Amino acid sequence: MSSLSTGRGRRGSFLVGFLLAALGVLLLLTTTGVVSFGIWLELAKYWPVLFLLTGMELVLSGRLLLVRVMVVAAALTVVVAVAHLSMPDYDPPEPLRAAYVEPLDSAERLHLSMAFIGGDVELTSDTAGSHSFARLLSADFESHPARVVRERSNGYAEFHLVSSGPFLRHSSDDGYTRHESRLSFPIGRADWKLVVSPSVEVDIEIIAGATGLDLDLRDLNLRRLDIEAGVSDIRVLLPTSAGQTYVDIAAGATNIELMVPDSVAAHIDIASPLGSTWVAPGRFMEIDDVYQSANYSEARNRVRVEIEALIADVAVR
């Protein structure tokens, strides 16, 4: 019985190890530009091949290891070749930019999203009279450029900043409806300095790995801030007169410094089972791990904050 279990374990280990090695080789080829990232979209369609490979491994379990390797390698090669040949043509991504400036024009609302695997981002608001024309968004990407994908219509602007990994867009038409799909690969680092106009309503979304964020939002008309990060160091200065603002931070291990202006009331909900919390005494009342200003319900300018992290050292000033 034990020998049978050992044999099954070896078969499973062989197949899993071989698949991991094959995926690693393919990922290396795509990140170095030898193979297009679009092949991953096509390979997802061939997931039933995993059952085929498992069956082949069971059938060939009594054969020499070399024979099993050759058969599995041949099957994977055929699948990758078919996926490569069936890849649709992707719209070319926008070029990498060392700097970016977008004029304000008629924009009234901005959605700004960022995706990167690690690095540092500084974000501030534009100051009146410091530039020759009004800017909706400007960015200095320094040594870690990004792809900028922009959409503007009827006073609404949407910008996606993705670190230097490929950004794929694909269009298809089934005869009735045109479908747009977008897939980004934020495999690069960020070292960005961003400036946003204070005269528009702003939503900001940040998805990152290991990151340092320094967000000076005091002059922005911020409606919502969403942050998802891994190991992070986050400093946020909240807006002083934006009306109602929502802040949602989800992270793994993080240090968070949250600065609430004196003119702003706050409701702060912190969930961090392995972390520590310091909230300015006297400013916020604590009720069941929730901190709130005494005048929160009637305040003109207020912020609702939710922080969720496994390990977080949170300081609210």
C-alpha positions in Angstrom: 0.0 0.0 0.0 2.8 2.4 0.9 4.6 1.7 -2.3 1.5 2.4 -4.3 1.0 5.7 -2.6 4.7 6.6 -3.1 4.3 5.8 -6.8 1.3 8.1 -7.2 3.1 10.8 -5.3 6.1 10.6 -7.6 3.8 10.7 -10.7 2.0 13.8 -9.4 5.3 15.4 -8.4 6.8 14.8 -11.9 3.8 16.3 -13.7 3.5 19.4 -11.4 7.2 20.0 -11.6 7.3 19.7 -15.4 4.4 22.1 -15.8 5.9 24.6 -13.5 9.2 24.5 -15.4 7.4 24.8 -18.7 5.4 27.8 -17.5 8.5 29.4 -16.1 10.2 29.1 -19.5 7.2 30.6 -21.3 7.0 33.4 -18.8 10.7 34.2 -19.3 10.2 34.3 -23.1 7.3 36.7 -22.7 8.9 39.0 -20.3 12.0 39.2 -22.5 9.8 40.0 -25.6 10.5 36.8 -27.5 6.8 35.8 -27.3 3.9 38.2 -27.0 2.0 38.4 -23.7 -1.2 37.8 -25.7 -0.4 34.0 -25.7 -1.5 33.8 -22.1 -5.0 34.9 -23.1 -5.1 32.0 -25.7 -3.6 29.4 -23.3 -6.4 30.0 -20.9 -8.8 28.5 -23.5 -6.9 25.2 -23.4 -7.2 24.5 -19.7 -8.8 21.0 -20.4 -5.3 19.9 -21.6 -4.4 19.5 -17.9 -6.8 16.5 -17.8 -5.2 15.1 -20.9 -1.7 15.4 -19.4 -2.8 13.8 -16.2 -4.3 10.9 -18.1 -1.1 10.5 -20.2 1.0 10.4 -17.1 -1.1 7.6 -15.6 -0.9 5.6 -18.8 2.8 6.1 -19.1 3.6 5.6 -15.5 5.5 2.3 -16.1 7.6 3.8 -18.9 11.1 5.2 -18.6 11.3 8.8 -17.4 12.8 10.0 -20.7 9.8 8.7 -22.6 7.3 10.4 -20.3 9.2 13.7 -20.5 9.3 13.5 -24.3 5.5 12.8 -24.6 4.5 15.5 -22.2 6.9 18.0 -23.8 5.5 17.2 -27.2 1.9 17.7 -26.0 2.8 21.0 -24.4 4.7 22.2 -27.5 1.6 21.4 -29.7 -0.7 23.3 -27.4 1.6 26.4 -27.2 2.1 26.3 -31.0 -1.7 26.2 -31.6 -2.3 29.0 -29.1 0.4 31.1 -30.8 -1.0 30.6 -34.2 -4.6 31.3 -33.1 -3.7 34.6 -31.3 -5.7 37.6 -32.5 -4.0 40.8 -33.5 -3.8 43.1 -30.5 -4.0 46.9 -30.7 -0.5 48.2 -30.1 -0.1 49.6 -26.6 0.7 53.2 -26.2 4.4 54.0 -26.1 6.4 54.3 -22.9 6.6 57.9 -21.8 9.2 59.6 -19.7 6.8 62.4 -18.9 3.1 63.2 -19.5 1.0 66.3 -19.5 -2.8 66.4 -20.1 -4.5 69.8 -20.4 -7.6 70.5 -18.3 -9.9 71.5 -21.1 -13.5 70.8 -20.2 -12.8 68.0 -17.7 -15.1 68.0 -14.6 -14.4 64.6 -13.2 -11.3 62.4 -13.2 -10.8 58.7 -12.5 -7.1 58.0 -12.1 -5.9 54.4 -11.6 -2.4 53.1 -11.2 -0.9 49.6 -11.3 2.7 48.6 -10.6 4.6 45.8 -8.9 6.6 48.0 -6.6 8.3 51.4 -6.2 7.3 54.8 -4.9 4.6 57.3 -5.9 4.2 60.9 -4.9 0.9 62.6 -5.7 0.1 66.3 -5.1 -2.4 68.9 -6.4 -1.6 71.5 -8.9 -1.0 75.0 -7.6 -2.6 78.0 -9.2 -0.4 80.2 -11.3 2.6 77.8 -11.3 2.2 76.8 -15.0 1.5 78.5 -18.2 -1.8 76.5 -18.8 -4.3 74.6 -16.7 -3.4 70.9 -16.4 -5.7 68.0 -15.6 -2.8 65.6 -14.9 0.9 65.7 -15.2 3.4 63.0 -14.5 7.1 62.6 -14.2 7.9 59.0 -14.6 11.7 59.5 -14.2 13.7 56.3 -14.7 10.6 54.0 -14.4 8.2 54.9 -17.3 4.6 53.9 -17.6 2.0 53.4 -20.3 -0.8 56.0 -20.3 -4.2 54.9 -21.5 -6.7 57.7 -21.6 -10.4 58.1 -22.3 -12.3 61.4 -22.3 -15.9 62.2 -23.1 -18.5 64.8 -21.9 -16.5 66.2 -19.1 -15.4 62.8 -17.8 -11.7 61.7 -18.0 -10.3 58.3 -17.2 -6.5 57.6 -17.0 -4.8 54.3 -16.4 -1.1 54.4 -15.6 0.6 51.0 -15.8 4.2 50.3 -15.1 6.4 49.3 -18.0 5.0 45.8 -18.5 2.8 45.3 -21.6 -0.7 46.6 -21.8 -2.9 44.7 -24.2 -6.2 45.8 -25.7 -8.3 43.5 -27.9 -11.4 44.3 -30.0 -13.7 41.7 -31.4 -17.0 41.8 -33.3 -19.5 39.0 -33.3 -21.6 40.6 -36.0 -24.0 42.3 -33.6 -21.9 43.9 -30.8 -18.3 45.2 -30.7 -16.5 43.9 -27.5 -13.5 45.6 -25.9 -11.3 43.7 -23.5 -8.2 45.0 -21.7 -5.5 43.2 -19.9 -2.6 44.8 -18.2 0.7 43.3 -16.9 2.1 45.7 -14.2 5.5 43.9 -14.0 7.6 47.0 -13.7 8.5 49.4 -10.9 7.2 52.9 -10.3 9.2 56.0 -9.4 6.5 58.5 -10.3 5.6 62.1 -9.3 2.0 63.0 -10.2 0.2 66.3 -10.1 -3.6 66.5 -10.3 -5.8 69.5 -10.9 -7.8 70.6 -7.8 -10.6 72.0 -9.9 -12.1 68.6 -10.8 -13.8 65.8 -8.8 -11.3 62.9 -8.5 -11.4 59.2 -7.8 -8.0 57.5 -7.3 -7.3 53.8 -7.4 -3.9 52.2 -6.7 -3.0 48.6 -7.1 0.6 47.8 -6.1 3.0 45.2 -4.6 5.7 46.5 -2.4 5.3 50.2 -2.4 5.8 53.6 -0.8 3.0 56.1 -1.3 3.1 59.7 -0.3 -0.3 61.3 -1.2 -0.8 65.0 -0.4 -4.5 65.4 -1.2 -5.2 68.5 0.9 -6.3 70.7 -2.1 -8.0 68.0 -4.1 -11.7 67.6 -4.6 -11.4 63.9 -3.8 -14.4 61.6 -3.8 -12.8 58.2 -3.3 -9.4 56.7 -2.6 -8.9 52.9 -3.0 -5.5 51.3 -2.3 -4.6 47.6 -2.6 -1.0 46.9 -1.7 1.3 44.3 -0.3 4.2 45.4 1.9 3.7 49.1 2.0 4.5 52.4 3.6 1.5 54.7 3.1 1.3 58.4 4.0 -2.0 60.2 3.2 -2.8 63.9 3.9 -6.6 64.1 3.4 -8.4 66.9 1.6 -9.5 69.9 3.6 -12.8 70.9 1.9 -13.9 68.1 -0.4 -17.3 67.4 1.2 -17.8 63.6 1.6 -14.7 61.5 0.9 -14.3 57.7 1.1 -11.0 56.0 1.7 -10.5 52.2 1.5 -7.0 50.7 2.2 -6.3 47.0 2.0 -2.8 45.7 2.5 -0.6 42.9 3.8 2.1 44.3 6.1 1.9 48.1 6.1 2.7 51.3 7.9 -0.1 53.9 7.5 0.1 57.5 8.5 -3.3 59.2 8.0 -3.5 63.0 8.6 -7.0 64.4 9.0 -7.2 68.2 8.7 -8.8 70.0 11.7 -11.7 71.1 9.5 -12.6 67.5 8.6 -14.7 65.1 10.6 -13.8 61.4 10.3 -15.2 57.9 10.8 -12.4 55.4 11.0 -12.7 51.6 11.0 -9.5 49.7 11.4 -9.2 45.9 11.2 -5.7 44.6 11.8 -5.4 41.4 13.9 -1.6 41.6 14.2 -1.1 45.3 14.1 -1.2 48.4 16.4 -3.3 51.6 16.2 -2.7 55.1 17.5 -5.5 57.7 17.0 -5.1 61.2 18.2 -6.7 61.3 21.6 -9.4 63.9 22.1 -10.3 64.2 18.4 -12.0 60.9 17.9 -14.2 58.8 20.2 -13.6 55.0 20.2 -16.6 52.7 20.1 -15.9 49.0 19.4 -12.6 49.6 17.5 -14.3 52.4 15.5 -13.1 55.9 15.9 -15.4 58.9 15.1 -15.5 62.6 15.4 -18.2 63.9 17.7 -19.7 66.1 14.9 -19.3 63.5 12.1 -23.0 63.2 11.2 -23.5 66.9 10.6 -20.1 68.0 9.4 -19.9 69.6 5.9 -16.4 68.1 5.2 -16.0 64.5 6.4 -14.2 61.3 5.5 -15.1 57.7 6.0 -12.0 55.5 6.3 -11.8 51.7 6.2 -8.4 50.0 6.8 -8.0 46.2 6.6 -4.5 44.6 6.9 -3.0 41.5 8.4 -0.2 43.5 10.0 -0.6 47.3 10.1 0.9 50.0 12.3 -1.7 52.8 11.9 -1.3 56.4 13.1 -4.1 58.9 12.7 -3.3 62.5 13.4 
